[in-house]
Amino acid sequence: MKIRPLLAVAGIAVGAAAGMLTTKHAARAMVKAGTRGSIIHLLSTAAHFGEASGSAYCAAKAALGGIGLMMSISTPFGSAVMKCR
């Protein structure tokens, strides 16, 4: 198998950045509207177990799980406003 590091890095960056930006804008809209709620990230088992042929996908899914965790405990998007899973 040929490994293409730049392609893998780009895949991780796009996958993680898309989730992060979507979460950020949804959270800001919720704060601005004064609403409470949840932001749910759909991860796959690949985020926890990995796949031989999809390392970038697995890494991006794992990053999205970490982003959700950090946004759940961060201010101003903490538990007083929403849950991010």
C-alpha positions as CSV (number, residue, x, y, z in Angstrom):
1,M,0.0,0.0,0.0
2,K,1.3,3.4,-0.9
3,I,0.9,6.0,1.8
4,R,0.3,9.6,0.7
5,P,0.9,11.8,3.7
6,L,-0.3,15.1,2.2
7,L,-3.5,13.5,1.0
8,A,-4.1,12.0,4.5
9,V,-3.4,15.3,6.2
10,A,-5.8,17.1,3.8
11,G,-8.5,14.5,4.5
12,I,-8.1,14.9,8.3
13,A,-8.1,18.7,8.0
14,V,-11.2,18.8,5.9
15,G,-13.1,16.3,8.0
16,A,-12.2,17.8,11.3
17,A,-12.6,21.5,10.1
18,A,-16.0,20.9,8.6
19,G,-17.3,19.5,11.9
20,M,-15.6,22.2,14.0
21,L,-17.0,25.1,11.9
22,T,-20.5,23.6,11.8
23,T,-20.5,23.2,15.5
24,K,-19.1,26.6,16.1
25,H,-21.7,28.4,14.0
26,A,-24.6,26.3,15.4
27,A,-23.4,27.0,19.0
28,R,-23.1,30.7,18.3
29,A,-26.6,30.8,16.8
30,M,-28.0,28.9,19.9
31,V,-26.3,31.4,22.3
32,K,-27.5,34.4,20.3
33,A,-31.1,33.0,20.3
34,G,-30.9,32.2,24.0
35,T,-31.9,28.6,23.3
36,R,-30.7,25.4,25.0
37,G,-30.2,22.2,23.1
38,S,-27.8,19.6,21.9
39,I,-25.4,19.4,19.0
40,I,-24.9,15.7,18.1
41,H,-21.9,14.6,16.1
42,L,-22.4,11.3,14.3
43,L,-19.2,9.3,14.7
44,S,-18.6,5.9,13.3
45,T,-16.8,2.9,15.0
46,A,-13.9,4.1,12.9
47,A,-13.3,6.9,15.4
48,H,-12.6,4.3,18.1
49,F,-11.2,1.3,16.3
50,G,-9.7,2.5,13.0
51,E,-9.7,0.9,9.6
52,A,-6.6,-0.1,7.6
53,S,-7.7,1.6,4.4
54,G,-9.2,4.8,5.9
55,S,-6.7,6.3,8.3
56,A,-7.6,9.9,7.4
57,Y,-11.3,9.2,7.8
58,C,-10.7,7.5,11.2
59,A,-8.6,10.4,12.4
60,A,-11.1,13.0,11.3
61,K,-13.9,11.1,13.1
62,A,-11.8,10.9,16.2
63,A,-11.0,14.6,16.0
64,L,-14.7,15.4,15.7
65,G,-15.4,13.4,18.9
66,G,-12.7,15.5,20.7
67,I,-14.1,18.7,19.3
68,G,-17.5,17.8,20.7
69,L,-16.1,17.0,24.1
70,M,-14.1,20.2,24.3
71,M,-17.1,22.4,23.2
72,S,-19.2,20.7,25.9
73,I,-16.9,21.9,28.7
74,S,-15.8,25.2,27.2
75,T,-17.1,28.7,27.8
76,P,-19.5,30.2,26.6
77,F,-20.8,26.9,25.0
78,G,-20.7,24.9,28.2
79,S,-23.3,22.8,29.8
80,A,-25.4,25.9,30.8
81,V,-26.2,26.3,27.1
82,M,-25.9,23.0,25.4
83,K,-24.6,19.5,25.2
84,C,-22.3,18.6,22.4
85,R,-21.9,14.8,21.9
